[in-house]
């Protein structure tokens, strides 16, 4: 994340490529799984995203600068 460490374009590029590959894998899994597993997987994905958002908000509100 560039707002955590300045001049980290390479890290953002590599993490972005990995994210695209992982999202493609999740999409294929959801496409071919049955309905109950789709719902379970989506609930886990939303819980994971909510956790990351909460932790990021707490960290960014506590630590105002990277210096």
N, C-alpha and C positions, 0 to 999 in steps of 0.2 A: 504494500500500500504506500503510495508516494507520500502521503501525509504523515507516515510514521518515520520514514527515512528518506531524506532528499536524494535526488539523483539515483533512483533505483529503477530505471526503465527496464533493465534486463530482467530483474526479478518480477516485475509486473507482466512482462511479456511471457515468461515461462509459466507463471501461475495462471495467466489467462488461457494459455494453450492447454494446460492441464485441466482447467475448469471446463473448457469446451469438450474435451475428451470424456470427462466424467459425466457431464450433462447428456452427452450422446449415449453413453452406456445406460444411464438411468432411463432415458426415453425409450430405448430398445427394450429394457426390462419391463417397463410399464406397458409397452405395446403388446408384448407376448405373454404377460402373466394374467392369471384369472382375476376376476373382479375383487375378491376379498383380499388378495395379495396387493393389488393396486391401491386399494383404500389404505391398507396397513402401511405400505411404503410411502404413500403421500402424507399420511399422518406423521410418520417418522421424519420425513423431509421437512415438513412445516415446523415440527418441534425443534429440529436441529437449527433451522433458520432463525426461529424465535430466540433460541438460546444464544446464538452468535450475535444477534442484534442487541440483546440485553447486555451481554458481556462487553461488546464494543462500546455501547452507550455509557456504561459505567466507567470503563477505562478512559474514554475520551473526556468524560466530565471530571474525573479525578486528576488526571495528568494533562495539564494544559499545554505543555511544550515538550519537545524532544531534546531540549538542551539541558 
